[in-house]
Structures are given as C-alpha cells and as structure tokens.
C-alpha cells in the first residue's frame, strides 16, 4: 500500500467511525463527496483491500502485443540499415 492509499484508508476509516464528515474527507483527499461515498461503500464491503487500486499487478489494458512490438522493431532495424 503506497502513501496515497494509506491516506485514503485513514480518511475513509475516520468517516466510518464518524470522526470526520464525508465533505471533510473529500477535501483531504481532493475528491468529490460522491467519490468518497463510493470508497466508503467499497471499504465496508471489502475492507482495506477495497481502497487499494483494483488493477495492481495486472498488465495494462493498452499494452501492445509482444508479437506486434517485435515485428515493428525488426522493420525499424531494416529501415535503419538501408539509410546511410
């Protein structure tokens, strides 16, 4: 868990314990009150895991296919050899 997620966890748990209001947590985290409510709901359902980024450890959905990447590099090498 990084610092940002740790700060989120503390703020959201404080809201759940009624130490601070949702609007105060929104100000602390620079989020909207609605987004804070979403985090609270996820925190209540999943615990601290709900606060962490859900795609951590997974490859990017925008990642270029390895075969395509290697083919492009091969083409660039051929072009580079032809250009003096």
C-alpha positions as CSV (number, residue, x, y, z in Angstrom):
1,X,0.0,0.0,0.0
2,X,1.5,3.3,-1.0
3,X,1.2,6.7,0.8
4,X,-1.8,7.8,-1.2
5,X,-3.7,4.7,-0.5
6,X,-2.7,4.8,3.2
7,X,-4.0,8.4,3.4
8,X,-7.3,7.3,1.8
9,X,-7.6,4.4,4.2
10,X,-7.1,6.7,7.2
11,X,-9.6,9.2,5.9
12,X,-12.3,6.7,5.0
13,X,-11.9,4.8,8.2
14,X,-12.3,8.1,10.1
15,X,-15.5,8.7,8.2
16,X,-16.8,5.2,9.0
17,X,-16.0,5.8,12.7
18,X,-17.8,9.2,12.5
19,X,-14.7,11.2,13.4
20,X,-14.9,13.4,10.3
21,X,-17.6,14.1,7.8
22,X,-17.7,12.9,4.2
23,X,-17.2,16.5,3.0
24,X,-14.1,16.9,5.2
25,X,-12.7,13.6,3.8
26,X,-13.4,14.8,0.3
27,X,-11.4,18.0,1.0
28,X,-8.5,16.0,2.5
29,X,-8.4,13.6,-0.5
30,X,-9.2,16.1,-3.2
31,X,-12.2,14.1,-4.3
32,X,-15.9,14.7,-4.7
33,X,-18.2,13.7,-1.9
34,X,-19.8,11.2,-4.2
35,X,-16.4,9.5,-4.8
36,X,-15.8,9.4,-1.1
37,X,-19.1,7.7,-0.7
38,X,-18.1,5.1,-3.3
39,X,-14.9,4.5,-1.3
40,X,-16.8,4.1,1.9
41,X,-19.1,1.6,0.4
42,X,-16.2,-0.4,-1.0
43,X,-14.3,-0.2,2.3
44,X,-17.3,-1.6,4.2
45,X,-17.7,-4.4,1.7
46,X,-14.1,-5.4,1.2
47,X,-12.1,-3.8,4.0
48,X,-8.7,-2.2,3.3
49,X,-8.4,-4.1,0.0
50,X,-11.3,-2.0,-1.3
51,X,-9.2,1.1,-1.0
52,X,-6.2,-0.1,-3.0
53,X,-6.1,0.1,-6.8
54,X,-8.0,-2.8,-8.2
55,X,-5.7,-3.4,-11.2
56,X,-2.5,-3.5,-9.2
57,X,-0.3,-6.3,-10.5
58,X,-2.2,-6.8,-13.8
59,X,-0.9,-5.8,-17.2
60,X,-2.1,-2.6,-18.8
61,X,-5.2,-2.9,-21.0
62,X,-3.5,-0.7,-23.5
63,X,-0.3,-2.8,-23.8
64,X,0.9,-3.5,-27.3
65,X,1.0,-7.2,-28.2
66,X,4.6,-8.6,-27.9
67,X,4.5,-10.1,-31.5
68,X,3.5,-6.7,-33.0
69,X,6.2,-4.9,-30.9
70,X,8.9,-7.2,-32.1
71,X,7.8,-7.0,-35.7
72,X,7.9,-3.2,-35.6
73,X,11.4,-3.2,-34.1
74,X,12.5,-5.6,-36.8
75,X,11.1,-3.3,-39.5
76,X,12.8,-0.3,-37.9
77,X,16.2,-2.1,-37.9
78,X,15.8,-3.0,-41.6
79,X,15.0,0.7,-42.5
80,X,17.9,1.9,-40.4
81,X,20.4,-0.4,-42.3
82,X,19.1,1.0,-45.6
83,X,19.5,4.6,-44.6
84,X,23.3,5.6,-44.6
